[in-house]
């Protein structure tokens, strides 16, 4: 199935149900998705791992120049964004200049939009890299993905390139000592003949165990919202998502359902 791609480095402002008035930042090519995940539900479409290495990335200097120009223009127009959000066409931490870009974005935010928060949406797989973790700990909102409880379901839903263990991801998330939000998308369906369901009691028990270890400041719970990379996926209803959220009440971890 086709996917939606952002066609610029800076996009928006858009009104986000999570982040208010948000300016988006895309560190990846405008014409393809670059990610080390191939999530069955991704709105950007399927990952083409074979061509990732040949993709041309904007340099850190080009990205910072684009941010400076756009921020200057929008500030002069009176915009006061609530968030500056790194999202875009894949996994933002894959950009080799990610740490430098974060430092420069903080400076530009302080100059043009001092009231805005800086948010990164990440799939949580590169937290073991010291410069990436250090950069993320400088920002206001780390929104980090955890879509499964078991390794089997992690492999079915996120379909990572390379041998990544969910327990290693959980350990890295826990090392943030609560300075993060966990984002989980719940789904079930049959994708290419393979059943995927992270709403079963077994999966939820494992997922809850991970959340107890991670101790995030917030858990964000979602269903699919747009066209997905693969067909055969069921959207989970709000009532069921609220029941899942209620499982976190004994842990006293704030939870939001976006349905």
C-alpha positions in Angstrom: 0.0 0.0 0.0 1.2 3.5 -0.6 2.3 5.8 2.1 2.3 9.5 3.0 5.6 11.4 3.0 6.5 14.9 4.2 7.9 17.0 1.3 10.1 19.5 3.2 12.5 19.8 6.1 10.1 22.0 8.1 6.4 21.3 7.8 3.4 22.9 9.4 2.4 24.4 11.6 -0.2 21.7 12.2 -2.7 21.3 15.0 -1.8 18.1 16.8 -4.1 16.3 19.2 -1.0 15.5 21.3 1.2 18.5 20.9 -1.0 21.5 20.2 0.3 23.8 17.5 3.3 22.0 16.2 6.1 22.7 13.8 7.4 19.4 12.3 11.0 18.6 11.4 11.9 15.9 8.9 15.6 15.0 8.9 15.1 12.4 6.2 14.7 12.5 2.4 11.5 14.0 1.1 11.0 11.3 -1.5 11.5 8.1 0.6 11.1 6.6 4.0 14.3 5.8 5.9 13.8 3.6 8.9 15.2 0.5 10.6 11.7 -0.6 11.3 9.1 -1.8 8.8 6.0 -1.5 11.0 2.9 -3.1 9.6 0.9 0.0 10.4 3.3 2.8 9.2 1.6 5.7 7.5 4.8 6.4 5.5 4.6 3.0 3.8 7.0 0.1 3.7 10.7 0.4 4.3 13.1 -0.4 1.4 16.2 -1.5 3.3 18.1 -2.2 0.1 18.1 1.4 -0.9 18.5 3.1 2.5 22.3 3.3 2.1 22.1 5.2 -1.2 19.6 7.8 0.0 20.8 11.4 0.0 20.4 13.1 3.3 20.4 16.8 3.9 23.5 17.8 5.8 23.2 19.1 9.4 24.2 22.5 8.1 21.5 22.5 5.4 18.9 21.4 8.0 19.9 24.0 10.5 19.8 26.7 7.8 16.3 25.6 6.8 15.2 25.7 10.4 16.6 29.2 11.0 15.0 30.6 7.8 11.6 29.1 8.6 11.7 30.0 12.3 12.6 33.6 11.5 9.7 33.9 9.0 7.1 32.3 11.2 8.2 34.3 14.3 7.8 37.5 12.2 4.3 36.3 11.3 3.5 36.0 15.0 3.4 32.3 15.3 3.8 30.9 18.8 4.0 27.1 18.5 3.5 24.8 21.4 5.9 22.2 20.1 8.8 21.7 17.7 8.5 18.0 16.8 11.0 15.8 15.1 9.0 13.2 13.2 9.0 13.0 9.4 9.8 10.2 6.9 11.2 7.5 9.2 13.4 7.3 12.3 15.0 10.8 13.0 17.9 9.4 15.1 19.3 7.7 12.0 20.5 11.0 10.7 24.3 11.1 11.4 24.1 14.7 12.5 21.2 14.1 14.9 23.0 15.3 18.1 24.4 18.4 16.4 20.9 19.3 15.0 19.3 18.9 18.4 21.9 21.3 19.9 21.3 23.9 17.2 17.5 23.4 17.4 17.6 24.2 21.1 19.5 27.4 20.4 17.0 28.4 17.7 14.0 27.6 19.9 15.4 29.8 22.6 15.8 32.6 20.2 12.6 32.4 18.3 10.0 30.4 20.2 11.2 30.2 23.9 7.8 29.0 25.0 7.9 25.9 22.7 8.8 22.4 23.8 11.1 20.2 21.7 9.8 16.7 21.1 11.3 13.7 19.3 9.3 10.8 18.1 11.6 7.7 18.0 11.3 4.0 17.7 13.7 3.5 20.7 16.3 1.3 18.9 19.3 3.7 19.0 19.2 4.7 22.6 22.4 2.7 23.3 24.4 5.2 21.2 25.9 7.6 23.7 25.6 10.8 21.6 22.0 10.1 20.7 21.0 9.4 24.3 22.8 12.5 25.5 20.9 14.6 22.8 17.6 13.2 23.8 18.1 13.9 27.4 18.5 17.6 26.5 15.1 18.0 25.1 11.7 18.4 26.7 9.7 15.4 25.4 11.1 12.0 24.4 8.2 10.1 22.9 9.5 6.6 22.5 7.9 3.6 20.9 7.1 0.3 22.6 4.5 -1.7 20.7 4.8 -5.2 22.1 5.4 -7.3 25.2 7.1 -10.3 23.6 9.9 -10.7 21.2 7.6 -12.6 18.9 5.1 -9.8 18.7 7.9 -7.1 18.4 9.2 -9.0 15.4 5.7 -9.3 13.9 4.6 -5.7 14.3 7.8 -3.7 14.0 9.8 -6.0 11.8 13.2 -4.4 12.6 16.2 -4.6 10.3 18.8 -6.4 12.3 18.8 -8.5 15.4 17.2 -6.2 18.1 16.0 -7.7 21.3 13.0 -6.1 23.0 14.5 -6.7 26.4 17.5 -4.5 25.3 15.1 -1.8 24.2 13.3 -2.0 27.5 16.6 -1.7 29.4 17.6 1.4 27.5 14.2 2.9 28.1 14.5 2.3 31.8 17.9 4.0 31.8 16.1 7.3 31.0 14.9 7.3 34.6 11.5 8.4 33.7 12.4 11.3 31.4 10.3 9.9 28.6 6.8 9.1 27.4 6.0 5.6 26.0 3.9 5.5 22.8 2.1 2.2 22.1 -0.1 1.5 19.1 -2.5 -1.4 19.7 -3.8 -3.5 16.8 -4.7 -7.0 15.7 -5.1 -8.6 12.3 -3.6 -11.0 9.8 -0.7 -9.5 7.7 0.6 -11.6 4.9 -0.8 -14.7 6.5 0.8 -13.9 9.9 -1.5 -13.1 12.9 -0.4 -10.1 14.9 -2.2 -9.1 18.1 -0.7 -7.1 20.9 -4.0 -6.9 22.8 -4.1 -10.4 24.2 -3.8 -11.0 27.9 -0.4 -12.6 27.4 1.0 -9.6 25.5 -0.6 -7.1 27.8 0.9 -8.8 30.9 4.3 -8.6 29.3 3.9 -5.0 28.2 2.7 -4.0 31.6 5.8 -5.6 33.1 8.0 -3.5 30.8 6.1 -0.3 31.7 6.6 -1.0 35.4 10.4 -1.3 34.8 10.6 1.8 32.5 8.5 4.1 34.8 7.7 6.7 32.1 6.1 10.0 33.0 3.3 9.2 30.6 1.9 6.4 28.5 0.3 7.3 25.2 -2.1 4.7 23.7 -3.3 4.7 20.1 -5.2 2.8 17.5 -4.4 3.0 13.8 -5.6 6.3 12.4 -4.6 6.5 8.7 -3.9 4.2 5.8 -1.4 1.5 6.9 1.6 0.0 5.2 0.0 -3.4 5.2 -3.6 -4.5 4.8 -5.6 -6.7 7.1 -5.2 -4.6 10.3 -8.1 -3.9 12.6 -8.6 -0.6 14.3 -9.0 -1.1 18.1 -12.0 0.8 19.5 -11.8 3.5 22.1 -13.7 1.5 24.8 -11.1 -1.3 24.5 -8.2 1.1 24.6 -9.7 2.7 27.7 -9.8 -0.8 29.3 -6.1 -1.2 28.5 -5.3 2.2 29.9 -7.1 1.2 33.1 -4.6 -1.6 33.6 -2.0 1.0 34.4 -3.9 2.7 37.2 -2.4 0.5 40.0 1.1 1.7 38.9 0.0 5.4 39.2 1.5 6.1 35.7 -0.4 8.9 33.8 -2.0 7.5 30.7 -3.7 9.2 27.7 -5.8 7.4 25.1 -5.9 9.0 21.6 -8.7 7.4 19.7 
